[in-house]
């Protein structure tokens, strides 16, 4: 059977897959051939292929569609995509291998010149019976691109089930088979693990780690920026904090928003750094482009204006999922312009292979969105290309960056509470939230001030690569920062690691020669500057409270007295406001007291 599969790809145009990396333009990549062989051997009705963004899911799916049409297993093809732009992209890719899909189909009989249609999940949601009727009339292959979107809302999932239940074959594709919620994804098999939790089960998986080893995707260098933030809360309080320091979830969110405010200094400094990085990358990749992923349209416009001021050239601005926006993306893809700024539509599936530098300027913090956003920069066209993504020092984002190679499945059941993995205050917070919702009296919320970002600055913080962290803090524009921005754009993965280690060693040696008066930044290598998450901070507080509780029985003193004594000896605010370092000092001190009493 695999011989038949191999011969299938030989009729494809040499230009397909478009922009494939070295040596693969006229044949399938190994993973694509492997997945095709498995499919043809097993002939399943449903097949879920999980392949990292940039690996070539479209090529695999269309080659399979071609085989099924050629062997009369199916008579027509329906592609379901997340966005208007992507359904047109599918139609164009299919046309290159002789499969004609109508991306403008709305109703009625399909013209005989077409082999099928390309539609969006939203389109299916509006008229599921229309598509069911089409599928019942002729044997159909349904390709569900980025199928996790079918779980975006209950109505979309139900519409997909209703429309495509009679399909002869269904091929589900995703680069990120996990969701933050527990909405089941249609036509995806779930298997129960030893822990009693059901997880999605893929028929073929090709992860980022494998793709990186095969040279199919680029290695990603994450450049993280910290800095001091100052903002005014809705209650009118002014708060100052440093990105990356332990704080409550609300404070992290507000500090993050302050950093991304285009009127502060953080964004202009990060955009300048990203543009310098882009100039370095373009020495090896002359047409390399950069993308800012913004939170909203107003921010996107402001970032485009900043880029114009910084670089002297205009950025392509993509604001919404409309025909004009699709054309702007296409024009940018074919040009050698430096910068594009977009809100959400470029975050998933959009094929602009020359994108090599990114700025993550959105407060969306789900692992799914992060993985898809980073996926825009990893498509490899030739050996040695690297990708660079600029991030704020937010613990959650750094966690995602450090777990790039971790393969995830969609978890259908919430883990059972066992005290270990849960936020100890979650239940109380939920009850308080419900109580506040039920208040009938005037809460004064209508009198609150709007959130206001007051001030921000930027500090180069660290580089994350392959699960390791490098670098020491440095001012924007400094030689130390330039050491990392100036890493060549063409390097093998192991060369990236070696060069980062050398740069860090050089920076540490240089910092040791400085007089103490010049050491105005935290002079510690990245691996000795851990960013403590909200959850880790809660764990530290829990550990301190349990040790204090044990010492209460040992010493006979009340809890409050021991906590007050710890604050007097170690310094710092009450435990609820103390930093991770201050809590660790108190843990060490109470252990010391307990040992003396034995």
C-alpha positions as CSV (number, residue, x, y, z in Angstrom):
1,X,0.0,0.0,0.0
2,X,2.8,2.4,0.8
3,X,4.1,2.1,-2.7
4,X,0.8,3.3,-4.0
5,X,0.9,6.2,-1.6
6,X,4.4,7.2,-2.7
7,X,3.4,7.2,-6.4
8,X,0.5,9.4,-5.5
9,X,2.7,12.4,-4.7
10,X,4.7,12.1,-8.0
11,X,2.0,13.8,-10.1
12,X,2.1,16.9,-7.9
13,X,3.5,20.1,-9.3
14,X,7.2,20.7,-8.5
15,X,6.0,23.9,-6.9
16,X,4.0,21.9,-4.3
17,X,4.4,22.0,-1.4
18,X,5.0,25.7,-1.9
19,X,8.1,27.0,-0.1
20,X,9.1,23.6,1.2
21,X,12.6,23.3,2.8
22,X,15.6,21.9,1.1
23,X,15.2,18.8,-1.0
24,X,11.5,18.3,-0.4
25,X,9.8,20.4,-3.1
26,X,8.9,17.5,-5.4
27,X,8.2,14.8,-2.7
28,X,6.4,14.5,0.6
29,X,8.3,15.0,3.9
30,X,8.9,11.9,5.9
31,X,6.1,12.6,8.4
32,X,3.6,13.4,5.6
33,X,4.5,10.1,3.8
34,X,4.3,8.2,7.1
35,X,0.9,9.6,7.9
36,X,-0.4,8.9,4.4
37,X,0.9,5.3,4.5
38,X,-0.8,4.7,7.8
39,X,-4.1,6.2,6.5
40,X,-4.1,4.1,3.2
41,X,-3.2,1.0,5.1
42,X,-6.0,1.4,7.7
43,X,-8.7,3.2,5.6
44,X,-10.4,4.7,8.7
45,X,-13.5,6.8,8.5
46,X,-12.1,9.3,11.0
47,X,-8.4,10.2,11.3
48,X,-6.8,12.9,13.5
49,X,-3.4,14.1,12.4
50,X,-1.6,16.3,14.9
51,X,1.4,18.2,13.4
52,X,3.2,21.2,14.9
53,X,2.5,24.5,13.2
54,X,4.6,25.0,10.1
55,X,5.1,21.2,9.5
56,X,2.9,21.1,6.4
57,X,-0.6,19.8,7.4
58,X,-2.2,21.3,4.3
59,X,0.2,19.4,2.0
60,X,-0.6,16.1,3.7
61,X,-4.3,16.7,3.7
62,X,-4.5,17.7,0.0
63,X,-2.3,14.8,-1.1
64,X,-4.6,12.4,0.8
65,X,-7.7,14.2,-0.8
66,X,-6.1,13.7,-4.2
67,X,-5.6,10.0,-3.5
68,X,-9.1,9.5,-2.3
69,X,-10.6,11.3,-5.3
70,X,-8.3,9.4,-7.8
71,X,-9.3,6.0,-6.3
72,X,-13.1,7.0,-6.2
73,X,-13.3,6.5,-2.5
74,X,-14.9,9.9,-2.4
75,X,-16.5,12.1,-5.1
76,X,-16.1,15.6,-3.5
77,X,-14.2,17.4,-0.8
78,X,-15.4,19.9,1.9
79,X,-12.7,21.9,3.8
80,X,-13.7,23.6,7.0
81,X,-11.3,26.4,8.2
82,X,-11.3,28.8,11.1
83,X,-11.3,32.0,9.1
84,X,-12.3,33.6,5.8
85,X,-8.6,34.1,5.0
86,X,-7.7,30.5,5.6
87,X,-10.6,29.1,3.5
88,X,-9.2,31.1,0.6
89,X,-5.7,29.9,1.3
90,X,-6.9,26.3,1.2
91,X,-8.6,26.9,-2.1
92,X,-5.4,28.4,-3.6
93,X,-3.3,25.5,-2.3
94,X,-5.8,22.9,-3.6
95,X,-5.8,24.6,-7.0
96,X,-2.0,24.1,-7.3
97,X,-2.5,20.3,-7.4
98,X,-5.6,20.3,-9.5
99,X,-8.3,20.2,-6.8
100,X,-10.8,23.0,-7.4
101,X,-12.6,24.2,-4.2
102,X,-15.1,27.0,-4.2
103,X,-14.3,29.4,-1.3
104,X,-17.4,31.6,-2.1
105,X,-20.0,28.8,-1.9
106,X,-23.2,29.9,-0.1
107,X,-26.1,27.7,-1.2
108,X,-27.6,25.7,-4.1
109,X,-26.0,23.2,-6.5
110,X,-22.2,23.4,-6.9
111,X,-20.8,24.2,-10.3
112,X,-19.5,21.1,-12.1
113,X,-16.1,22.6,-12.5
114,X,-15.5,22.3,-8.7
115,X,-14.4,19.2,-6.7
116,X,-15.9,20.7,-3.5
117,X,-16.0,23.8,-1.3
118,X,-14.0,25.6,1.4
119,X,-16.1,27.1,4.3
120,X,-15.6,28.4,7.8
121,X,-16.8,26.8,11.1
122,X,-19.0,29.9,11.5
123,X,-20.5,29.2,8.1
124,X,-21.3,25.6,9.1
125,X,-22.9,26.9,12.3
126,X,-25.3,29.1,10.4
127,X,-26.6,26.4,8.0
128,X,-25.6,22.9,9.1
129,X,-28.5,21.2,7.2
130,X,-27.4,22.8,3.9
131,X,-24.1,21.0,4.2
132,X,-25.6,17.8,5.5
133,X,-27.8,17.6,2.4
134,X,-24.8,18.1,0.1
135,X,-22.8,15.4,1.9
136,X,-25.7,12.9,1.8
137,X,-26.0,13.3,-2.0
138,X,-22.4,12.4,-2.9
139,X,-19.5,10.5,-1.1
140,X,-17.6,13.3,0.7
141,X,-14.2,13.8,2.4
142,X,-14.5,16.4,5.1
143,X,-11.2,18.1,6.1
144,X,-11.6,19.8,9.4
145,X,-8.7,22.2,9.7
146,X,-7.6,23.2,13.3
147,X,-10.5,21.1,14.5
148,X,-10.1,22.4,18.1
149,X,-12.2,25.4,16.8
150,X,-15.2,23.1,16.6
151,X,-15.2,23.2,20.4
152,X,-15.1,27.0,20.5
153,X,-18.9,27.0,21.2
154,X,-21.5,24.3,21.8
155,X,-23.4,25.5,18.8
156,X,-20.4,25.1,16.4
157,X,-19.7,21.6,17.7
158,X,-23.3,20.6,17.4
159,X,-23.5,22.1,13.9
160,X,-20.4,20.1,12.8
161,X,-21.9,16.9,14.2
162,X,-25.2,17.6,12.4
163,X,-23.6,18.6,9.1
164,X,-20.8,16.0,8.8
165,X,-22.2,12.9,10.5
166,X,-23.0,11.3,7.1
167,X,-19.6,12.0,5.6
168,X,-17.8,9.0,4.0
169,X,-14.4,10.1,5.4
170,X,-13.4,12.8,7.9
171,X,-9.8,14.1,8.3
172,X,-9.2,16.2,11.4
173,X,-6.1,18.4,11.5
174,X,-4.6,20.4,14.3
175,X,-1.3,21.8,15.4
176,X,-2.5,22.3,19.0
177,X,-4.9,19.5,20.0
178,X,-5.6,21.0,23.4
179,X,-8.1,23.5,24.7
180,X,-8.3,25.5,27.9
181,X,-11.9,24.3,28.4
182,X,-13.5,20.8,28.5
183,X,-15.8,21.2,25.5
184,X,-15.6,17.9,23.6
185,X,-14.3,18.3,20.0
186,X,-16.5,16.5,17.4
187,X,-15.1,13.4,15.6
188,X,-12.1,13.2,18.0
189,X,-11.6,10.0,19.9
190,X,-11.0,10.3,23.7
191,X,-9.2,7.6,25.7
192,X,-9.4,7.2,29.5
193,X,-6.0,7.1,31.2
194,X,-5.0,5.4,34.4
195,X,-5.9,8.5,36.3
196,X,-9.5,8.3,35.1
197,X,-9.2,11.4,32.9
198,X,-10.1,11.2,29.2
199,X,-7.7,12.7,26.7
200,X,-7.8,13.2,23.0
201,X,-6.1,10.4,21.0
202,X,-4.4,11.2,17.7
203,X,-3.9,8.7,14.9
204,X,-0.6,10.3,13.8
205,X,1.5,12.9,15.8
206,X,4.4,14.9,14.6
207,X,5.6,17.3,17.4
208,X,7.8,20.4,17.4
209,X,10.7,18.4,18.8
210,X,10.7,15.9,15.9
211,X,10.1,18.6,13.3
212,X,13.1,20.6,14.7
213,X,15.3,17.5,14.5
214,X,14.2,17.0,10.9
215,X,14.9,20.6,10.0
216,X,11.2,21.1,9.0
217,X,10.8,24.0,11.5
218,X,13.1,26.7,12.8
219,X,14.5,26.8,16.3
220,X,12.9,29.7,18.3
221,X,14.9,32.1,20.4
222,X,12.6,33.9,23.0
223,X,13.9,37.3,24.1
224,X,12.2,38.4,27.4
225,X,11.9,42.0,28.6
226,X,11.1,43.1,32.1
227,X,10.8,46.7,33.5
228,X,9.2,48.9,36.0
229,X,5.4,49.5,35.6
230,X,3.2,52.1,37.3
231,X,-0.6,52.2,36.9
232,X,-3.8,53.5,38.6
233,X,-6.4,50.9,39.5
234,X,-10.2,51.3,39.2
235,X,-10.3,52.1,42.9
236,X,-7.9,55.1,42.3
237,X,-4.8,53.5,43.9
238,X,-1.5,54.0,42.2
239,X,0.6,50.8,42.1
240,X,4.2,50.3,41.0
241,X,5.7,46.8,40.2
242,X,8.4,45.2,38.1
243,X,7.5,42.6,35.5
244,X,8.5,39.2,36.6
245,X,8.3,39.9,40.3
246,X,5.8,37.8,42.3
247,X,2.4,39.4,42.5
248,X,-1.3,38.5,42.5
249,X,-3.0,37.5,39.3
250,X,-4.8,40.9,39.1
251,X,-1.5,42.7,39.5
252,X,0.2,40.6,36.9
253,X,-2.6,41.4,34.5
254,X,-2.5,45.1,35.2
255,X,1.3,45.3,34.9
256,X,1.1,43.4,31.6
257,X,-1.5,45.9,30.3
258,X,0.8,48.8,31.4
259,X,3.8,47.3,29.5
260,X,1.8,47.0,26.3
261,X,0.4,50.5,26.5
262,X,1.9,52.3,23.4
263,X,2.2,55.6,25.3
264,X,4.8,54.2,27.8
265,X,8.4,53.4,27.1
266,X,8.2,49.6,27.2
267,X,6.7,49.0,23.8
268,X,8.9,51.5,21.9
269,X,12.0,50.0,23.4
270,X,11.0,46.5,22.6
271,X,10.0,47.4,19.0
272,X,13.4,49.1,18.6
273,X,15.1,45.9,19.9
274,X,13.0,43.7,17.6
275,X,13.8,45.9,14.6
276,X,17.5,45.7,15.4
277,X,17.1,41.9,15.6
278,X,15.3,41.9,12.2
279,X,18.2,43.8,10.6
280,X,20.6,41.1,11.9
281,X,18.4,38.3,10.7
282,X,18.0,39.9,7.2
283,X,21.8,39.6,6.8
284,X,21.2,35.9,6.4
285,X,17.5,35.9,5.3
286,X,17.2,39.0,3.0
287,X,13.4,38.9,2.8
288,X,12.8,38.2,6.6
289,X,9.7,39.9,8.0
290,X,8.5,40.8,11.5
291,X,5.0,40.7,13.0
292,X,3.5,42.4,16.0
293,X,0.5,40.5,17.4
294,X,-1.7,43.1,19.1
295,X,-4.6,42.9,21.6
296,X,-7.0,45.2,19.8
297,X,-7.4,47.5,16.8
298,X,-6.5,50.7,18.7
299,X,-3.2,49.2,20.0
300,X,-2.4,47.8,16.5
301,X,-2.8,51.3,14.9
302,X,-0.6,52.8,17.7
303,X,2.1,50.1,17.2
304,X,2.1,50.7,13.5
305,X,2.6,54.4,14.1
306,X,5.5,53.7,16.5
307,X,7.2,51.4,13.9
308,X,6.9,54.2,11.3
309,X,8.6,56.6,13.8
310,X,11.3,54.1,14.7
311,X,12.1,52.7,11.3
312,X,11.1,55.4,8.9
313,X,9.0,52.9,6.9
314,X,5.3,52.0,7.0
315,X,4.1,48.8,8.6
316,X,1.3,46.7,6.9
317,X,-1.7,46.9,9.2
318,X,-4.2,44.0,9.3
319,X,-7.2,44.8,11.4
320,X,-10.0,42.4,10.7
321,X,-11.0,39.2,8.9
322,X,-12.2,40.8,5.7
323,X,-11.3,40.5,2.0
324,X,-9.1,43.6,2.1
325,X,-7.2,42.2,5.1
326,X,-6.6,38.9,3.3
327,X,-5.2,40.8,0.4
328,X,-2.9,42.8,2.7
329,X,-1.5,39.6,4.2
330,X,-1.0,38.2,0.7
331,X,0.8,41.4,-0.5
332,X,3.0,41.4,2.6
333,X,3.8,37.7,2.1
334,X,5.0,38.3,-1.5
335,X,6.9,41.5,-0.7
336,X,10.1,42.1,1.2
337,X,8.6,44.7,3.5
338,X,9.9,44.6,7.1
339,X,6.9,44.9,9.4
340,X,3.3,43.8,9.7
341,X,1.0,44.5,12.7
342,X,-2.2,42.4,13.2
343,X,-4.8,41.7,15.8
344,X,-5.8,38.0,15.9
345,X,-6.2,36.8,12.3
346,X,-2.5,36.2,11.7
347,X,-2.2,34.1,14.8
348,X,-3.3,30.8,13.4
349,X,-2.8,28.9,10.1
350,X,-1.9,32.0,8.0
351,X,1.1,31.1,5.8
352,X,3.7,33.9,5.6
353,X,6.9,31.8,5.6
354,X,9.3,34.7,5.6
355,X,8.1,35.9,9.1
356,X,11.1,35.4,11.3
357,X,10.8,38.0,14.1
358,X,7.7,38.4,16.3
359,X,6.5,40.6,19.2
360,X,3.9,39.1,21.4
361,X,2.0,42.3,22.3
362,X,-1.3,40.7,23.5
363,X,-2.6,39.8,26.9
364,X,-4.1,36.5,25.6
365,X,-2.5,33.9,27.9
366,X,-3.8,30.5,26.8
367,X,-1.3,27.8,25.8
368,X,-3.3,27.2,22.6
369,X,-3.1,30.8,21.4
370,X,0.6,31.1,22.4
371,X,1.5,28.0,20.5
372,X,-0.4,29.1,17.4
373,X,1.1,32.6,17.6
374,X,4.7,31.2,17.8
375,X,3.7,28.9,14.9
376,X,3.7,31.9,12.6
377,X,7.5,32.2,12.8
378,X,8.7,28.6,12.7
379,X,8.1,27.6,9.0
380,X,11.5,26.7,7.7
381,X,12.5,27.3,4.0
382,X,16.1,26.4,4.2
383,X,18.5,24.9,6.7
384,X,19.8,27.1,9.5
385,X,17.0,29.7,9.7
386,X,16.1,30.8,13.2
387,X,13.0,32.5,14.6
388,X,13.0,35.2,17.3
389,X,10.0,36.1,19.5
390,X,10.0,39.0,21.9
391,X,7.9,38.6,25.1
392,X,7.2,40.5,28.3
393,X,8.6,38.8,31.4
394,X,5.3,37.2,32.5
395,X,5.7,33.9,34.3
396,X,2.9,32.1,32.4
397,X,4.4,33.1,29.0
398,X,7.9,32.1,30.0
399,X,6.5,28.7,31.1
400,X,4.9,28.3,27.6
401,X,8.2,29.2,26.0
402,X,10.1,26.7,28.0
403,X,7.6,24.0,27.1
404,X,7.7,24.4,23.3
405,X,8.5,20.7,22.8
406,X,5.9,19.4,25.2
407,X,3.2,17.5,23.3
408,X,-0.3,18.1,24.8
409,X,-3.6,16.4,24.3
410,X,-7.1,17.8,24.9
411,X,-8.2,16.9,28.4
412,X,-11.9,16.3,28.6
413,X,-12.2,15.9,32.4
414,X,-11.0,18.3,35.1
415,X,-8.4,16.6,37.4
416,X,-9.9,15.5,40.7
417,X,-9.0,17.7,43.6
418,X,-6.4,16.2,45.8
419,X,-5.1,19.3,47.5
420,X,-1.8,19.1,45.7
421,X,-2.6,20.6,42.3
422,X,-5.3,23.1,43.4
423,X,-5.1,26.7,44.3
424,X,-5.9,26.6,48.1
425,X,-7.9,29.9,47.8
426,X,-9.7,29.0,44.6
427,X,-12.9,27.8,46.3
428,X,-13.1,30.9,48.6
429,X,-12.5,33.2,45.6
430,X,-15.3,31.5,43.7
431,X,-17.7,31.8,46.6
432,X,-16.8,35.5,47.1
433,X,-17.2,36.1,43.4
434,X,-20.7,34.6,43.5
435,X,-21.6,36.5,46.6
436,X,-20.6,39.8,45.0
437,X,-22.7,39.0,41.9
438,X,-25.7,38.5,44.1
439,X,-25.5,41.8,45.8
440,X,-28.5,44.0,45.2
441,X,-27.2,47.1,47.0
442,X,-25.1,49.8,45.4
443,X,-21.5,48.5,45.2
444,X,-20.1,51.8,44.0
445,X,-18.6,50.2,40.9
446,X,-20.2,52.8,38.7
447,X,-18.2,55.5,40.5
448,X,-14.9,53.7,39.9
449,X,-12.2,55.2,37.7
450,X,-11.1,53.5,34.5
451,X,-7.8,51.6,34.6
452,X,-5.0,53.8,33.6
453,X,-1.4,52.9,32.6
454,X,0.8,55.7,33.9
455,X,4.4,54.8,33.2
456,X,6.6,51.9,31.9
457,X,10.2,51.3,31.1
458,X,11.9,48.3,29.5
459,X,14.9,46.2,30.6
460,X,16.4,43.3,28.6
461,X,15.8,40.3,30.9
462,X,16.8,37.0,29.5
463,X,16.9,34.7,26.5
464,X,15.0,31.4,26.5
465,X,16.0,28.6,24.2
466,X,15.4,24.9,24.2
467,X,14.2,24.9,27.8
468,X,17.2,26.8,29.1
469,X,17.7,30.5,30.1
470,X,20.6,32.8,29.3
471,X,21.7,36.3,29.8
472,X,21.8,39.0,32.5
473,X,19.7,42.1,32.7
474,X,20.7,45.0,30.5
475,X,19.5,48.5,29.5
476,X,17.9,48.8,26.1
477,X,20.5,50.0,23.6
478,X,23.4,48.7,25.6
479,X,26.3,46.6,24.3
480,X,25.1,43.7,26.6
481,X,21.6,43.7,24.9
482,X,23.2,43.9,21.5
483,X,25.2,40.8,22.2
484,X,21.9,38.8,22.1
485,X,20.1,40.9,19.4
486,X,23.2,40.4,17.2
487,X,23.1,36.6,17.1
488,X,23.2,35.5,13.4
489,X,19.9,34.6,11.8
490,X,21.4,31.5,10.1
491,X,22.5,28.9,12.7
492,X,22.1,25.2,13.4
493,X,20.1,24.5,16.7
494,X,23.3,23.3,18.5
495,X,25.1,26.4,17.3
496,X,22.4,28.6,18.9
497,X,22.9,27.0,22.3
498,X,26.7,27.2,22.1
499,X,26.6,30.9,21.1
500,X,24.1,31.8,23.9
501,X,26.4,30.2,26.4
502,X,29.4,32.1,25.1
503,X,27.5,35.4,25.2
504,X,26.3,34.8,28.8
505,X,29.9,33.9,29.9
506,X,31.2,37.1,28.3
507,X,28.5,39.2,30.0
508,X,29.1,37.7,33.4
509,X,32.9,38.3,33.1
510,X,32.3,41.9,32.0
511,X,29.9,42.6,34.9
512,X,32.4,41.4,37.5
513,X,34.8,44.1,36.4
514,X,32.3,46.9,37.0
515,X,32.4,48.9,40.2
516,X,29.4,48.2,42.5
517,X,28.1,51.7,41.9
518,X,27.5,50.8,38.2
519,X,25.6,47.6,39.0
520,X,22.2,49.3,38.9
521,X,20.5,46.2,37.4
522,X,20.1,42.8,39.0
523,X,23.5,41.3,38.2
524,X,22.5,37.6,38.1
525,X,22.4,35.1,35.2
526,X,18.9,34.1,34.1
527,X,19.0,30.7,35.6
528,X,19.6,32.2,39.0
529,X,16.7,34.7,38.5
530,X,13.6,32.4,38.5
531,X,10.3,34.0,37.7
532,X,7.9,32.8,40.4
533,X,4.3,32.0,39.3
534,X,1.2,32.8,41.4
535,X,0.8,29.1,42.0
536,X,4.4,28.7,43.2
537,X,3.9,31.7,45.5
538,X,0.8,30.1,47.0
539,X,2.8,26.9,47.6
540,X,5.5,28.8,49.5
541,X,2.9,30.5,51.7
542,X,1.3,27.2,52.4
543,X,4.7,25.7,53.3
544,X,5.5,28.6,55.6
545,X,2.0,28.3,57.3
546,X,2.4,24.6,57.9
547,X,5.9,25.1,59.4
548,X,4.6,27.9,61.7
549,X,1.7,25.6,62.7
550,X,4.2,22.9,63.6
551,X,6.3,25.4,65.6
552,X,3.2,26.6,67.5
553,X,2.9,23.1,69.0
554,X,6.6,23.0,69.7
555,X,7.0,26.5,71.3
556,X,3.5,27.1,72.7
557,X,3.4,30.5,71.1
558,X,0.3,31.7,69.1
559,X,0.5,31.8,65.2
560,X,0.3,35.6,65.2
561,X,3.2,36.0,67.5
562,X,5.5,33.7,65.5
563,X,4.6,35.5,62.2
564,X,5.3,38.9,63.8
565,X,8.6,37.7,65.1
566,X,9.6,36.3,61.7
567,X,8.8,39.7,60.1
568,X,10.8,41.5,62.8
569,X,13.9,39.3,62.3
570,X,13.7,38.8,58.5
571,X,12.1,42.1,57.5
572,X,9.4,42.7,54.9
573,X,5.6,43.0,54.8
574,X,2.9,40.4,56.0
575,X,3.1,37.0,54.3
576,X,0.2,37.8,51.9
577,X,2.3,40.6,50.4
578,X,5.8,39.2,50.8
579,X,7.9,38.2,47.8
580,X,9.1,34.6,47.2
581,X,12.6,35.5,48.5
582,X,11.2,37.0,51.7
583,X,9.0,33.9,52.3
584,X,11.9,31.6,51.7
585,X,14.0,33.5,54.3
586,X,11.2,33.1,56.8
587,X,10.9,29.4,56.0
588,X,14.6,29.0,56.6
589,X,14.4,31.0,59.9
590,X,11.5,29.0,61.4
591,X,13.2,25.8,60.5
592,X,16.3,27.1,62.3
593,X,14.2,27.9,65.4
594,X,12.6,24.5,65.4
595,X,16.0,22.7,65.2
596,X,17.3,24.7,68.2
597,X,14.3,23.6,70.4
598,X,14.9,19.9,69.8
